[in-house]
C-alpha cells in the first residue's frame, strides 16, 4: 500500500457549501441577468419608440421590414431568456419554501422581488413584441401596395411611350402640316383606356400615400407631379 511504499496518504478536502450560501449565489446571478435583460429591453424599446417617417418607396419599405425582422429576432431570444429566468426564480422560491427560509419582510422577500421584477419585464417584453409584430404586418401591407402602384406606373409610362411613338412618327415623316392626321379611332380608344388606367392608379397612389401618413411630404408632391405630367402628355397625344 501507499504507507509501506513511503508515500503518505493525502486527505481529500471536501468543501461544503451551505444551502443558504448557494441560494444567495443564485439570487446574485439572477439579479445580474435581470440587469442585462433590462438593458437589452430598453435598447429595443428606444429603437421602436421613434420610427422614421414612412415612405411609399418599395426599396425603403423592404429595408424597414428587414430591420424590424432583426428586432423581432432579438426580442425572441430575450423572451426565451426571460422565461428561463422565471423558471429558475420559481425553482429558487420553491427551494426556499421547502427549507422554511423567511425574512424580516415576510416569507422569502428577495426571491419574491426577483420574480416580481421578471414578471414586469415579461409584461414589457410582450407589449414590445406585439408592437413590433403589428409594425411588421403594417409594413408588409404597405409593401404590397407600393409594389402594385410603382409597377402599374411603370407599365403605364411604357405604354404611353409606345403610343407617343406611334403618333409622332407620321408627324415627323410628313412635310405638309395638312398631311398630319389625327389619331385613328383605335388609337383614340387605347388613349382613353390609358386615361382610365391613370385614374385607377391615382386612387391606388392616394391609398398608398394616405397609409404613409403625411400627404404634404415631398414624396407625395413628386408623385402628383408625375401624374400631372402624364395627364398632360395623354391629353396632347389624344387631341
Secondary structure, DSSP 8 states (H G I E B T S, - for coil): -TTTTT------------HHHHHHHHHHHHHHHHHHHHHHHHHHHHHHHT-------HHHHHHHHHHHHHHHHHHHHHHHHHHHHHHHHHHHHHHHHHHT--BTTBTTHHHHHHHHHHHHHHHHHHHHHHHHHHHHHHHHHHHHHHHHHHHHHHHHHHHHHHHHHHHHHHHHH-SSGGG-----HHHHHHHHHHHHHHHHHHHHHHHHHHHHS-TTSHHHHHHHHHHHHHHHHHHHHH-
